Amino acid sequence: MLLITLLFFLNRAVQLSYNVFDNGDPILAFKRTSINPVIIIPGLFGSKTNWNSLSKTISQKTGRNVIGIDVRNHGESEWNADFSYAAMHEDLLLLMDQLNITKVNLIGHSLGGRVAMNTALLTPDCVEKLVVVDVSPVRMSPEAANLLYMIQRMKAFEFPTGVQMSQVRKMADEALKSIADNPSIRQFLITNIRQNEDKTFQWRLNLDAIEKGMANITDHQFPETVFNAPTLFIGGTSSDYLKPDHHDDILEFFPKAEFNYIKDAGHWLHAEKPDEFLDIVCPFLKI
């Protein structure tokens, strides 16, 4: 309780929304066991629901409870003006404290992978194993430069009134073509549209806070510490977020890291090639 009180006093940590899977079954509340669970941290614009199917299978195949979260300013988690890795690290510590978890396995994709790496480097005693999905601690993909423009275009979209969700999605898809040629990426972004009780629509994202925090997200300097525990980096061969020429620098932070690449997969490799992804992750995390 002391940690919770301190973090709230500092006005940094927020309440995170989460789903729990126990041996593959979705449950309403986390049940503490002696087996360290898995927390899955989605990437930018992602949500815990994007990972539901994978969470269920990971829980079934590893024997661990799996907790999927929405990071701050995303999904159903609380919004806060501070969108930084330091704040998201504290969010994780708060959630672990609330659930009485002393040690956890982390899976993080893209932004979530950087949150996971930062957490492992700052509080290594809290992390048993680390899985980083298609991102590097040493440099960002050139594609990251487009994220700010993407946010601005999403903010500029004017939601219509008096129409059905299906029509809103079609209009948003058309509006976002200028920033995303790939239909699957547009559909991923559109999953963040929410209908309110008064039948109006809005983004389920705090785009103002995310936009202001992008400089921190893209230019973050990781602490000069070492996480000396099992670590798995998974990349897609069609992505440039994680490349073989990053390995030597990565090993300075994560000396026990191993690397695996999924052929013909892009940045969202877990969605593009879920079977291949699970075949790599589950044996690594199995009890």
URSULQUI-V252318 format. One record per residue. N is the residue number from 1. RES is the residue in three letters. SS is DSSP state (~ for helix, > for strand, _ for the rest). PHI is phi in whole degrees, 0 to 359 (999 if undefined). D_CENTER is the distance of its C-alpha to the mean C-alpha in Angstrom with 1 decimal. Layout:
N:RES:SS:PHI:D_CENTER  N:RES:SS:PHI:D_CENTER
This chain:
1:MET:_:999:26.1  2:LEU:~:299:27.0  3:LEU:~:297:23.4  4:ILE:~:300:22.4  5:THR:~:300:25.5  6:LEU:~:296:24.9  7:LEU:~:294:21.4  8:PHE:~:292:22.5  9:PHE:~:299:25.6  10:LEU:_:285:23.8  11:ASN:_:59:22.0  12:ARG:_:248:18.6  13:ALA:_:281:16.6  14:VAL:_:236:15.8  15:GLN:_:284:15.6  16:LEU:_:260:12.3  17:SER:_:280:12.7  18:TYR:>:210:12.1  19:ASN:>:245:13.6  20:VAL:>:236:15.5  21:PHE:>:237:17.0  22:ASP:>:244:20.1  23:ASN:_:53:21.6  24:GLY:_:92:20.0  25:ASP:>:266:21.4  26:PRO:>:291:19.4  27:ILE:>:232:20.9  28:LEU:_:283:21.1  29:ALA:_:221:20.6  30:PHE:_:289:19.4  31:LYS:_:251:22.5  32:ARG:_:292:22.9  33:THR:_:228:24.2  34:SER:_:280:25.1  35:ILE:_:268:22.5  36:ASN:_:295:19.2  37:PRO:_:280:16.4  38:VAL:>:248:12.9  39:ILE:>:248:9.8  40:ILE:>:256:6.7  41:ILE:>:247:3.3  42:PRO:_:290:1.9  43:GLY:_:275:3.5  44:LEU:_:303:6.5  45:PHE:_:71:8.6  46:GLY:_:269:6.5  47:SER:_:216:7.3  48:LYS:~:298:8.2  49:THR:~:292:11.3  50:ASN:~:299:10.1  51:TRP:~:255:9.6  52:ASN:~:303:12.9  53:SER:~:296:15.2  54:LEU:~:295:13.4  55:SER:~:300:12.9  56:LYS:~:299:16.6  57:THR:~:291:17.7  58:ILE:~:299:15.9  59:SER:~:297:17.6  60:GLN:~:298:20.9  61:LYS:~:275:21.0  62:THR:~:255:20.0  63:GLY:_:78:21.8  64:ARG:_:253:18.9  65:ASN:_:293:17.5  66:VAL:>:238:13.9  67:ILE:>:243:11.9  68:GLY:>:263:9.0  69:ILE:>:240:7.8  70:ASP:_:260:7.5  71:VAL:_:289:6.8  72:ARG:_:307:10.3  73:ASN:_:67:11.9  74:HIS:>:227:9.9  75:GLY:_:54:11.3  76:GLU:_:255:13.7  77:SER:_:282:12.6  78:GLU:_:293:15.2  79:TRP:_:265:15.7  80:ASN:_:203:16.9  81:ALA:_:294:18.3  82:ASP:_:275:16.7  83:PHE:_:244:13.4  84:SER:_:219:13.3  85:TYR:~:294:11.8  86:ALA:~:298:14.8  87:ALA:~:292:14.2  88:MET:~:291:10.6  89:HIS:~:297:12.1  90:GLU:~:292:14.8  91:ASP:~:301:12.8  92:LEU:~:297:11.7  93:LEU:~:297:15.4  94:LEU:~:297:16.6  95:LEU:~:299:14.9  96:MET:~:298:16.2  97:ASP:~:296:19.5  98:GLN:~:295:19.8  99:LEU:_:267:19.2  100:ASN:_:59:21.5  101:ILE:_:258:19.2  102:THR:_:263:20.5  103:LYS:_:214:18.6  104:VAL:>:216:15.4  105:ASN:>:259:13.7  106:LEU:>:245:10.1  107:ILE:>:241:8.1  108:GLY:>:225:5.1  109:HIS:>:253:5.0  110:SER:_:56:6.6  111:LEU:~:308:5.7  112:GLY:~:297:3.2  113:GLY:~:293:6.4  114:ARG:~:287:8.5  115:VAL:~:298:7.7  116:ALA:~:296:8.5  117:MET:~:297:11.5  118:ASN:~:299:12.7  119:THR:~:294:12.8  120:ALA:~:296:14.7  121:LEU:~:285:17.0  122:LEU:~:278:17.8  123:THR:_:227:18.2  124:PRO:~:298:18.9  125:ASP:~:291:21.0  126:CYS:~:269:18.1  127:VAL:>:239:16.3  128:GLU:>:277:18.1  129:LYS:>:222:16.2  130:LEU:>:231:13.2  131:VAL:>:238:11.5  132:VAL:>:247:10.0  133:VAL:>:253:9.4  134:ASP:_:51:11.3  135:VAL:_:200:11.1  136:SER:_:234:13.9  137:PRO:_:277:14.7  138:VAL:_:256:18.1  139:ARG:_:197:17.7  140:MET:_:262:15.7  141:SER:_:294:16.5  142:PRO:~:304:19.4  143:GLU:~:297:17.4  144:ALA:~:298:15.3  145:ALA:~:297:18.7  146:ASN:~:278:18.5  147:LEU:~:296:15.5  148:LEU:~:297:17.9  149:TYR:~:295:20.4  150:MET:~:299:17.9  151:ILE:~:298:17.1  152:GLN:~:297:20.9  153:ARG:~:292:21.8  154:MET:~:294:19.5  155:LYS:~:295:21.2  156:ALA:~:283:24.5  157:PHE:_:292:24.4  158:GLU:_:262:26.9  159:PHE:_:288:26.3  160:PRO:_:285:29.5  161:THR:_:240:31.3  162:GLY:_:73:33.3  163:VAL:_:232:31.5  164:GLN:_:276:29.4  165:MET:~:304:25.7  166:SER:~:301:26.5  167:GLN:~:290:28.4  168:VAL:~:298:25.8  169:ARG:~:298:23.3  170:LYS:~:297:26.1  171:MET:~:293:26.8  172:ALA:~:294:23.2  173:ASP:~:300:23.0  174:GLU:~:295:26.2  175:ALA:~:292:25.2  176:LEU:~:269:22.1  177:LYS:~:298:24.1  178:SER:~:289:25.0  179:ILE:_:246:21.4  180:ALA:_:214:20.2  181:ASP:_:290:22.9  182:ASN:_:284:20.8  183:PRO:~:300:21.1  184:SER:~:294:18.0  185:ILE:~:291:15.8  186:ARG:~:297:17.9  187:GLN:~:295:17.5  188:PHE:~:299:13.7  189:LEU:~:295:14.2  190:ILE:~:291:17.0  191:THR:_:298:15.1  192:ASN:_:272:14.3  193:ILE:>:277:18.1  194:ARG:>:238:19.4  195:GLN:>:262:23.1  196:ASN:_:276:24.5  197:GLU:_:298:27.4  198:ASP:_:273:29.9  199:LYS:_:75:28.8  200:THR:_:277:27.3  201:PHE:>:237:24.0  202:GLN:>:202:21.2  203:TRP:>:286:17.6  204:ARG:_:273:15.2  205:LEU:>:217:13.7  206:ASN:_:273:15.4  207:LEU:~:295:16.1  208:ASP:~:296:18.7  209:ALA:~:293:16.6  210:ILE:~:296:13.9  211:GLU:~:299:16.9  212:LYS:~:292:18.6  213:GLY:~:269:15.7  214:MET:~:296:15.1  215:ALA:~:298:17.8  216:ASN:~:294:16.1  217:ILE:~:293:12.8  218:THR:~:277:14.9  219:ASP:~:251:17.6  220:HIS:_:301:16.2  221:GLN:_:260:18.5  222:PHE:_:286:17.3  223:PRO:_:299:19.8  224:GLU:_:277:22.6  225:THR:_:233:22.2  226:VAL:_:231:21.7  227:PHE:_:256:19.5  228:ASN:_:259:22.2  229:ALA:_:221:20.7  230:PRO:_:306:19.6  231:THR:>:222:16.7  232:LEU:>:236:15.7  233:PHE:>:255:14.6  234:ILE:>:239:14.3  235:GLY:>:234:15.0  236:GLY:>:255:16.7  237:THR:_:292:20.2  238:SER:_:265:20.1  239:SER:_:249:17.2  240:ASP:_:246:18.0  241:TYR:_:284:14.7  242:LEU:_:224:15.9  243:LYS:_:235:19.7  244:PRO:~:304:22.3  245:ASP:~:284:23.9  246:HIS:~:274:20.9  247:HIS:~:301:21.6  248:ASP:~:299:24.4  249:ASP:~:293:22.5  250:ILE:~:298:19.5  251:LEU:~:295:22.0  252:GLU:~:291:23.3  253:PHE:~:273:20.1  254:PHE:_:231:19.5  255:PRO:_:295:23.0  256:LYS:_:260:22.3  257:ALA:>:290:19.7  258:GLU:>:238:20.3  259:PHE:>:235:19.3  260:ASN:>:218:19.1  261:TYR:>:238:19.1  262:ILE:>:261:19.1  263:LYS:_:296:22.0  264:ASP:_:62:21.9  265:ALA:_:255:18.1  266:GLY:_:264:16.2  267:HIS:_:295:12.7  268:TRP:_:265:11.4  269:LEU:~:298:13.4  270:HIS:~:292:12.0  271:ALA:~:272:13.2  272:GLU:~:285:16.3  273:LYS:_:226:17.5  274:PRO:~:298:16.1  275:ASP:~:294:19.3  276:GLU:~:296:19.3  277:PHE:~:299:15.7  278:LEU:~:295:16.7  279:ASP:~:296:19.9  280:ILE:~:270:18.3  281:VAL:~:286:15.7  282:CYS:~:297:18.0  283:PRO:~:298:21.0  284:PHE:~:294:19.0  285:LEU:~:263:17.8  286:LYS:_:299:21.0  287:ILE:_:291:23.1
